[in-house]
Amino acid sequence: MDVKLEPSWDDLPLMANTSHILVKHYVLDLDVDFESQIFEGTIVLFFESRNRLEKQSGSTKETCRSESNEACRFSTPEPCHSPVTDTRTSSSKTGYNDFAICGKGEKDTSGKDGNHDNPEQASGISSSKYCCDTGNHGSEDFLLVLDCCDLSVFKVEEVDVAAVPGIETFTGSSQITFVSEELRNQIVHELVTLPADRWREQFDYYAHCSQAPGCGELLFDTDTWSLRIRKTGAQTATDFPHAIRIWYSTKPQGRSVTWTSDQSGRPCVYTIGSPVNNRALFPCQEPPVAMSTWQATVGAAASFVVLMSGENPAKPTQLREGRASWHYYVTMPMPASTFTIAVGSWAEMKPEICSSEDLAAETSLTPSEADFRCVGVCGHMEYPCRFQNPSATTQEVIPHRVFAPVCLQGACYETLLPLVRPCLSAAHSVLGTHPFSRLDILVVPANFPSLGMASPHIIFLSQSVLIGMNHLCGTRLCHEIAHAWFGLAIGARDWTEEWLSEGFATHLEDVFWAKAQQLAPHEAWEQQELKADLRWRCLQDEVRNYPEEMQVLRPNKEKTGHVSDSGSSVIKHGLNPEKVFMQVHYLKGYFLLRFLAQRLGDDTYFAFLRKFVHTFHGQLILSQDFLQMLLDNIPEEKRLDLSVENIFRDWLESSGIPQPLQTERQARAECGLARRVGAEVHKWIRVSRRPQKRKRRETEEVFEKLLPDQLVLLLEHLLEQKTLNPRTLQSLERTYQLSQQDAEVRHRWCELIVKHKYTKAYKDVERFLQEDQAMGIYLYGELMVSEDARQQQVARQCFELTKEQMDRSSAQVVAEMLF
């Protein structure tokens, strides 16, 4: 079925023609230049044409051809036969010596705007400009379309993989006597289809091929969202070169990474989780169906640490004086959007010496150590899978490292580091096998626009989670750990179904955190009910404040998962700056899963969830995949009126509050923790209503000590009061030390300050807006809506101090509020 692409202003187009050809592996070789604020170097892409895959599965018909709306006749340039020499002065950084050539069965012992004003300049090939020449009677060539923006592309060339020593092993002959395009493509096909237990040999050849000479420059051009590449005479994806090298650099204003300073004032750069994903970091295929492996070598000044979403804990290799390179790789095919990098002067926080049992539990298991006795059990494409490794399945705590700017070391040792082991262990106790072999955790700069972000093998956390008690840090860490299963190992086939990632992570964070704290069942239930109360209040605010069309969890309805004939598609509202701050898909997804768990009972639900993870890890899913398998596992007596269609109608395809949730909230009774908060609220209301000069016999109110979530609920109740006098606000702050609490509590405290114009505490608002940028956006609106001159001045002054470093989407939203 063909889907016509007509993106609105806030839609994100995915342009790559993945129905014709797929990237199977990327090799990146980049240098970081902090002075120019760019990454520069090459990327080599290894392809497999989709029609070849179809033929392998029984199809004999050629299905891959260029689209009429993409094909564009152009004047034929003179072919380039001579290899292109790498003229860069830096030494090679590919780092293929990390891999030892080893045959099958041998034991391994080793541990997103790319416009160019001048089309000719854009191509970088003086003889290769092309245009729509209707007078050209030549046949149409296949057009490779990659997702790309904010990049300067200098040259694109075919890679002569046949020139790699030893590559003849993939041709079935002892030596290569004649090199053709078909032979090169056959070599790449054999390379990308090597079995999983030969991954190290495969990656070694990828590295050697990435250093092979070029054998002809290719025609290319860029537009706002894509890089388009042709080879004259290659009319199908099968004929198109299956290994190409792109020479490019990022741009300082590129939207995939942010160049900033860390909390110690040192320069750094990191992928910020941009709406355009990684297309402004490297040309790629963005659609999630384009699952690929990668290896990357990044050169930087020797004083910097390079962290990436690779499965190996890389160490630096010294190059010329003052430079070092870092090499990472992944063997599990993943969407290009999951690639993550952070370069800075990060300090590593090392835990105290562990017991022998702890060390044994954390022993690193490389993919080559996997026991393949269970091959065939998994439903994903072949790769070295931890679910097939008996040692990995029992590993409660995977090896982990914690990094942060130097000035935050103390806070990390005190708050974050002690939580990692119990949270990882809790996650394993609920879901079983950790999908990834290791974990880095990095506390990122203050301009990070959320509390956390998970990628394969690495988690980013905001500095906001380090302040106050460990509650916010623990819950957020659990949320991001949950994404290893839901969002990464199991991904959404259609990105509009974000609830499949965020709903699951939100539901699981409560379960993981209760186990990490070793709470008794009743205590865990109380905490989770209190959290549900808070989320219910938040969801009600969300549906009041955001457009109805942005409240739907399955907006494409029956067209969910559909793409155009080429594989391109559109993510509705993907570029809307407000969408970044919405929590509807978190909350409605959470309440749906909570509803289903209550219907089945926790024991039955989580036993099913482990079964689901084992069935679908390494794959992309749609909502119906989860729901249908769940319903198939529900006994008839518990299913009642549940069906996939009813859940779609009531929960996923409607705006507003789902009716089953509305009914459940009206019938429920408050939990004990919430009732105690209610009693404290009444005490504070009495305090606020007392006259300033009280009778001497009047007794002082005695306030209970409250948990962080109880404090949040208390402050939300007090926000509903029309007036609170300054004396009461001062007493409130002193009683609970609100300015020293976690960011969730301090956010509500700042709302109270703004609402009641409590000028003595404006410093707390200023501090929050500057140091807690991940949560401060809403406060700017409150300061401006008040129409109070001093409050508006606070907002503008804080924005002026932070706008240069602020995340682009955040800055855009705040600027619209202020000006």
N, C-alpha and C positions, 0 to 999 in steps of 0.2 A: 504494500500500500504506500502511495506517495503522499507525503505530508508537505503542504506548501509552507515555506518559511516566510512569515511576515512578522518579524519581531517588533514589539512596541519599544518605546524609548527605554523602558526599564527591563527588557528581556535580554538574556544572555544567549547569543547564538553559539552553537557548537558546530563548527564548519567542516571538520575533517570527514573525508569520504570513506568512512570505515567499512561500508558495505562492499567496497572494492578491494581494499588493501589494508593490512594491519601491521603496525609496528610491533615486533616481537621483542626487541631489545634496543636500549639506548646506551651509547658510550659517550659520556661527557668529559671533556678535558678543558677546564676553565681556570683562569686566573682572576683573583679578586683585586681590584684597584680602588682603595678607599679614597685616594685623592680625586679621582675622576668619578667615583661612585658608580662603577660598572663591573659586571662580569664579562670577560672576553675570552674567546677561544673557539672550540669546535664541538659539534655533536655529530656522531655517526649513528644512523638509524638502519636497523636490519628489518626487512619486511617479509611478509608472507602474503601472497595474493589470495583473496577470499575464494576465487574460483578454483584455485589449487586445493584449498581446504575442502571445498565442496566435492571436488573430484575424489579426494581421499575418502570422503564419506559416502561415495556411491554416485555422485552426480557426474555426468560426462559432458554436459552442455556448458559451453563458454558463456558465463553470465556477467562478466566484468567488462564494461565498455564505458567510454567517456560520455557524460551527459550532454545533451544538445544545448542546454542552457549554460553549461560551463565551457564547452569546447569553443575555441576561438582560433581561427586560421591566422597564421603569422608567417612572415618571411623567413625562409630557412637560412640559418647561419652556417658558416663553414664549420664542419666538425672539428673538435679539438682532440688530437690524437696523443699529444705528448703529455706525460705525467706532470702534475703540478708539484713544485717543490715547496715545502713549508719553510717560509723565510723568517719566521719568528725567531728571536734570539734566545727565548727561554728554552731550557732543555725539556725533553719529553717527560710528561707527568703521568702517563697512562698507568703505570704501576702494575703491569701484567706479571711482574715477578712475584706478586702476591699469590699467584696460582702456579701449581706444579702440574705439568702434563702428566696425567695418569689414565691408564686405560680402564675399561669397564672391569669392575671387580677388584681393582687395586685399592689397597688401604691408603687413606689419606692421613698423614701424620701432622699436617700443619694445623697449628692451632685453629601580561596577556596583552599604544596605537602604532602600528608599524608602517605608517604612510611615508612615502618618499615623494617629495615635490617633483623630482626629476626621475622618470621611469628608467632612463638609461643608467643613471647613477644608482638606482635601486637594484638593478640586476648586477651591477659591477662587471658586466661583460659588454665591451663596446660593440661587438659584432652580434650581440644576442638580444637586442631589443625586439619586442614583438607587439603586435597590435591586432585588432580585429580587421583583417584584410579580406573583404568579401571577394576580391578578385583573385585570391590564391586558390588554385584548383587542387592543391594537395589534400590528402585525407586528414581527418581529425586525429590528433594525438591524445593519449591518456593524460589526464590532469591529476596530479597528486595535490591534495589540499590538506594542509596542516593548520591547526589552530595556532595563532600567533598574533601578538600585538606588542607595541612598545619595544620592538627590537630593531636593530640595524643589521640587516643581512648583507654580507659582503660578497659571498660566493657560494655556489652549490655545485658539487661535483660527484660523479660516480666514483666509487671506490673499487680498485682492482684487487678484489679478494683473491684472485688466482695467483697473485704475486707473493702470497704469504708462504714461507717455507713450510713444507709438510702438509699443505692444504690438499695435496692430491689424494690424501686418504679419503676425502669426501667425494671423489670423482669415480672411484671404483677402478682406477688405473694406477700404475706405478709412477708415471710422470705425466705432466701436462705438455702436450705438443702443439695444441692449437687452442687459443682462447677466444670464446665467443660470449655474447651476452647471455645466451641460454646456459652456457657452462657456469658463468659467474652466479647466475640466479639459482642454478642447481646446487652449487656449493653452499650458498646461503640457506637454501631449503634444508639441506642435510644438516647444517650447523644448528638451525633454530629448532629442529625436531629431534635432536639428540635426547636419549632417555635421561630421566632425572638423576640417576646414579652416576652420570658422567658430567654433572654440572660444572665441576672444576675444570675439566678439559675444555668444555664448551666455553666458559668464561675466559680461559686463557686464549683461545682462538679468537673470540670477540676482540680482546685487547690487541692481539697481533693484527687482525684485520683493520682495526681502527687506525693503525699506523701505516697501513699499506698506501702506496702512491695513488693519486687520482688518475683516472683514465678517460677524462672528458668532462668538460663543464656543462651544466644543465641550465636550461632557460628557467627564469623565475621572476615572479613579481609579487608584491605585497599589496593588500588592501587593509581596511581598518581592522579586520578580525582574522585574517588568514595569510599564509604563505602558499603560493601556488607554483608548482614545479612541473616542467615538461621535459621530455627528451624527444627530439625530432625522430619520427619514424616509429616510436613505441606507441602502438595504438591501443594496447590493453594493459591492465595491471600486471598480467603475466609477463609482458614484454618489458615493462618498466624496470630500471635497475633496482635490485633488491638490497643494495647497500649504498647509501649516499652520505656524503659529508657536507655539513653546513658550517660555514665560517660566519660568525656573528658576534655582536656584543649587545648587552642590555643597555637601557637608557636610565639616567639618574632618576627620572620621573616614572619609571616603569612601575606598574601596579601590582606585580607579583611579590616584590620584596620591598622592605623599608630600610633606608639608610638612616641611622640615628646614632645617638650616644647612649651608653648604658648608665646605670645609676651611679657609677664611679667616674663618669665623664669620659669614658673611653669609646672610640668609634666601634660600631658593630653594624651588621646587616643580617636580616633574617626574613624568611617567608612568613607573611603576616596572616595567611588564611584569606587571601583576597577573593572577592567575588569572581575575578577573572582567572582564578587558580594559578597555574604555572606557565601560562602561555606567554607571559612577559618575562619569563626566566629562560625558557628554551622552546623552540618550535616543537610541537607535539600533537598527538591525537588526544583531545580532551574527553570525548564521549567515554563513559565508564566501561563500555564493552571492549575498548582497546586496552586490554590487560597485557602488561609487558614487564619484563625484568630490566634491570639497569646496573651499570657500574659507572662510577664518577671519580675523577681525580681533580682536586681543587688545590691550586697553589695560592699561598698567601704569605705575608711577612711572618717570620718565624715566631714572633711574639703572639700570634693569634692562634686560637683553637677553632678548628672546623668540625662542627657536628652535623650529621646528616641522618636521614631515615634509613640507613643501611643496617644490615644484620650483623656486621662485624664491628667490634669496638676499635676503630682505626687509631693508629698512632702516627705521628708525623715522620716523614722521610725528608732528611735535609737535602736541599738542592744547592744552588750556588749560595754564596755568603748572604745571610739575612733572609733566605727564603726557604719555605718548607712546603711539602705537598701532603695531602691526606687522601686516602683511597677508601671508598665505601662501595658496597654492592648489595643487591637483593636477588634472591633466587626464587622468590614467590611472585608470580605475575600479579601486578597491581595497576589500577588506573594511574595515569600520569599526574593526576591532581594530588596524589598522596606523597609525592616527592617533596622533601623538606630539607632546608639548609639553614644553619645559623653560624655566622663567623664573628667572633669577638674575643675579647680578653677574658674568657670565662675561667673561673676558678673551680676546681673539682673538690667537692666535699666527700671525704672518705669516712665510712662508718668505723666505729671502734672494732677491734678484732672480734670476729664472730666465733662462735663455738664450732667444733668439728662437724656437728650435725647441720648447722647453718651453712657452712662452706660446702658440704656435700650436696645440700639441697640447691645451691646456686651454681653448681658446676656447669660451665658453658657447654652446650651441645651444638656442634656445627652440623650443617645439613648433611655433610658426608658421613657423619656417624649414625645416621638414621638406619633403623632396622626395617628393611623393606619386605618383611614377611607378610605385611598386611596390604601390599600393593593391590589396587583394584577395589578396595573398600570405599575410598573417597570418590565423590562425584565430580570433582573439579578437574581441570586440565593438569597434566602431570608436572609435578615439581617436588623437591625434597620436603615432604610434609611432616610437621611435628606430630600430627594426629596418628601417623603411622609408626611413630617411634616410641616403644614402650617406656624408655627412660624419660622422654619428654612428657608423657602423659601423667607421670607421677611427680613431676617437678613443681612443687607448690610455689616456690619463689624463684623467678628467673634472675640472672645477673643484672645488676642495675648500677647506674652512676648518676650523681646529682651535680649539676653545674649551676653557677650563678655569677653575677658581677661580684667583684671582690668585697664591696661594702656590705653585701647581703649574706656573707658567709655565716656570721653568727646566728642570724635569724633562721637560716636553712638548717644549721646544726640543731637548733633548739626546737623548731616546729616541723619542718618537712622531713628530714632524714629519718627520724624515728618512726614515721608513719608508713614508709614505703613497703617494708617487709610485711607488716600485718595486712595492709590493703591488698597486696599481691596475693598473699596466702588466702585471704577471704574470697577474692575473685575466683581463685582455683577451686575452692571448696564449693562454690555455687555452680560454675560453668565447666569445670574440668580443664583440660589441656590449654595452656597459654598458647595462642596462635603464633606468637613471635618469640624468638630465642633470647632476647635481651631487651633492656629498656634504659634509655637516657632520659633524664628529667632536667629541663633548663628553665630557670626563672628568667624571664625575658624583660626587656626594658619597659618603662612606665607607659609608653604609648601603645602597648599591646591592647587591642580593642575588646578583648573578652577575658574571662577568668582562666580559661584553659583551652588548649587545642591538642588533639591527639593525631599522631601520624604513626606509621609503622616504626617501631623501635624507639620512638622519641615522643615525649610530651612536653609542651610549653605550658608553663604556669605563670599567671600574673603575680607581681609582687604583693598584690592586695590580699592574697591568701595567707601571707606570712604574719600578718598583724593580728593580735588578739589571741584567743584560745585556739586550739588545734582543730576545732569543729569545721570551720569553712575550708581549711586546707585539706582535711581528711575527706570531706564529702566531695570536694572538687577533684581530688586525686582519684577517688573511686569512680567518679563520673568518667574521667578521661581513660582510666584503665578499662572500663566497660566497653569503650569504643574499640579496643583491640578485637573484640568479638563482633560487635554490632557497629558497623560503619567502615571497618577495615577488612577483617577476615570475611565478613559477610557484608556486602555493599548493596546499595540500591541501584537497580538497573535504570531507573528513571530518577534523576536528581530532584524532581519535584516531590518525591515521597521521602522528605527529610525525616519524617517521624520514625522511619525504620532504623534510623541511627540515633536521633536525639531522644525520641520517646523511650527506647530501650535503655539508653544510658542513664536517663533520669530515673527510671523505675529501678534499675539495678544499683544505682549509687546508694540508695537507702539500705538495700539488702547487704551490699558489701560492707558499708560503714558500720552497720549493727554487728556484723560478724567480726570486723576488725577491732571493735571495742569490747568484744566478748560479752555482749549484753544478754541477759536472761530473756527468754521469749516474750514475757510481758513487757519488759522495758523496751525491747525492740519494737513491739507493737505500738506502744505509747509514742515513741519518737516518730514512727512512721505515720501515725494518725495526725500528729501535730504538723508534720511536714505537709501532709495532704491538705490540712486546713489552710496553710500558708499558700500552697499552690492553687487552691480553689479561689482564694481571694485574688491572686495574681491573674488567673485565667479570666475572671470576671472583668478585671480592668482591661485586659488585652482585647476582649471582644467588644468592649465599649469604645476603645480608642483607635482601632485599626479597621481599614476597609473590609467589608465582608468577603470580597474575592481573595483576600490574602489570609483568611482564616480557614481555608479549606485544605485538608491534608492530602487529598488526592485530586488536585485541580483539573487534571487532564481526563479524569473519569475513564470511560471505556477506551480512550486513546492513550492511556498511560503505557509507556514503554515503546510506543510507535515512533519511528524515525522516517525520514525521507528515503527515497530509493538509494541515495548516495550514502546514507548513514547520518547525515546532518540533522540537527534538531534545535529546538529553542527551549531554554529554561525560563518559564514564566516568572517575571519579577526578579530574575537573578541579579540584576544590576540596581535594583531599588535600594538606595542607601538606608532606608528605614527598616528593610527586611532583616538587616544584620542584628537589629536590636529587638526583634520580635521573639516571643517565646511560645507562641501558639502551638507550633509543631512539637516543642518539648512537652508542653503541658497536656494538650489533648491526647498526644501519644501516650504519655505517662498514665493518664486516667483510663484510657482504653485498656492498657496492659494490666493495670490494677484491677479493673472491672473483670477481666478474663481470669486473673489469678484468684480473685475471690470466688468466682463461679466454679472453678475447678478445685480450689483448695491449694494452698502454697506447695505442699509436697508434690501433688500431681503436676502442677504447673511447671515447677522448676525441674522436675524429672523430664518433662516433655521438652523444656528449653535446652537441656543438655543434649537430648536426642536431635533436636532441630539444628543445634550448632554442629554436631557431628555429621549431619546429613548435608548441610549447606555451606560449611566453611570453604573459603576459596572460590566462592561463586557470587554472582549478582542475583538479586531477588526482586520481586514485586510484592505488594501487599498480599495478594491472593496466595502466593506460595506459603507464606507464614500462616495465614488464616485457615487455608484449606487443610494443611497438615495438622494444625491445632484441633480443628473440628473433627478430623478423622480420628483423633486420639481421645476425644471426649466421650465418656459413656452416654448412652442415649438419655438416661434419666437426668443428666446434668446439662444436656444440650438445649432442651426446651425450644425456645424460639430463635436460638442463635443460628445464623447462616452467614455465609460470606456476603450475600446480597444485603442482608439487614445491617450488618456491621458497616458495609460501604455507605448505606443510606444514612444511618444514625450517627456515625462517628467520622467517616473519612471524606464524604462528599458533600457535607453541609457546613455552612458557617454557623457561628454562634456556639452556644453550649449544647452538647449532645443531650437529647431527652433522657436516655437512661442515667446519665450522670446527674442531671437536674433532679430526677426522682430519688436517686440514692442520697444526694446531699440533703434533701428535705427530710428524709426519714431517719438520718443518723443522729446519734447522740454525741455530745462533746467527749473527748478523751480527758483523762485526769489532768494531764499537763495543761491542756487548754482551759479547763475549769479553774485551775490555780491562777492562770493568767487573768481570767475574768475577775477573780477576787482582788488581784492586785490593781487592776484598772479602776475598780470602785474606790479603793483606798486613795489612788492619786486624784480622782475626781473630787473626793471629799477634801483632800489637802488643798486643791486649787480653789475650792469654793469658800474656804475659811477666810475670815477677815484677817488683815495683816496683824492687827493687835488681838491676840487670842486670850481667852480666859485662862488664868494660871492652872486651874484644875483639869483643863482639857488634856487628855492623854495623847502622847505622840504615836503616830502610826508606825507599826513594825512591818518592814517589807521583807518578803522572802527572797532568797537567792534564786535566780532564774537561769536556766540554760540559754545558750545563744538564740535558739529558735523561739524560745519563750519570750526573750527580750524583743525579737523582731515582731512577734504577735502583739506584745504589750504596746510597742510604739505605733503599730498600725491602728490599734484601737484608739490610742490617744490622738492620732492624727484625725480621727473622726470628730473630736471635740471642737466646738466652735472657738472656744478661747481657753488658753492656759496662760496664767500670769508668769512673768519672769522669775518670780521667787520659786514657783513650782518647777520650772524648767531647770533652774540652777540646782535645786534639790534632786531632781531626776538624774542629772548628769553626775552629781557627787555620789548618789546612792549606788549607781551601777557602773561608774567610771566609763561612761559611754564613749568618750573620745579615745579610749584605749581598747575598745571592743573590735570584733572583726568587721570587715567591710559591709556585710549585710546589715548589721546593727547600726553602724555609723551612717549608712545611707539613710535609714529611717530617721536617725537623730538629726541629720542635716535637713531632712524634709520638715521636721518639727521646727527647727531654727528658722527656716525660710518662711513657713506658714505664719508663725507668730512674731516674726521680725525681731528675733532675740539677738540683738546686735552684739552683745558680749561674746557670743559664740560664733560670729562670722568667720573667725580664723579657722574654725573646724570645717566650715564649708569650703573655704579657700584651699585648705590642705587636701580635702577630699577631691576637689576638681583637678588638682595638679598631680596627686599621687595615686589616685584611683580612677584613672581615665577609662578603665574598662567598665565602670559603673556610673560615671558622673554625667552622662548625656542628659538624662531626665532632669537632673537638678538645674541645668542651664535653662530649660523650659520653665521650671517653677520660678526661678529668679526673674525671668523676663515677664511672665504672665502677671506677676504681682504688681507691675507698673510702679514699683517703688524705686526711686532714683538711686538710692544707695545700693540696693540689691542688684539692679541692672549694672551699676558700676562694678560690683564684685564680679559679675558674670563676664563682662567685657575685659576686665583686667586679667582674669584667669585665662581666658581664651587667648589673649594677646601673648601671655607667657608660654602657652603650650601649643599654639596652632602650628608652628613650624615643625614640631615633632609629632603632632597628633596624626593618628591614622586618617587616611584620606576620606573614607566614608563618614567617620565621626566628625571630622572638621567640616564637611559639607553640611551635615545635619545641624551642627551647632551654629554655623554661619547663617543658615536660613532662619534660625531662631532669633539671632542677635541683630541682624541687619535687614 
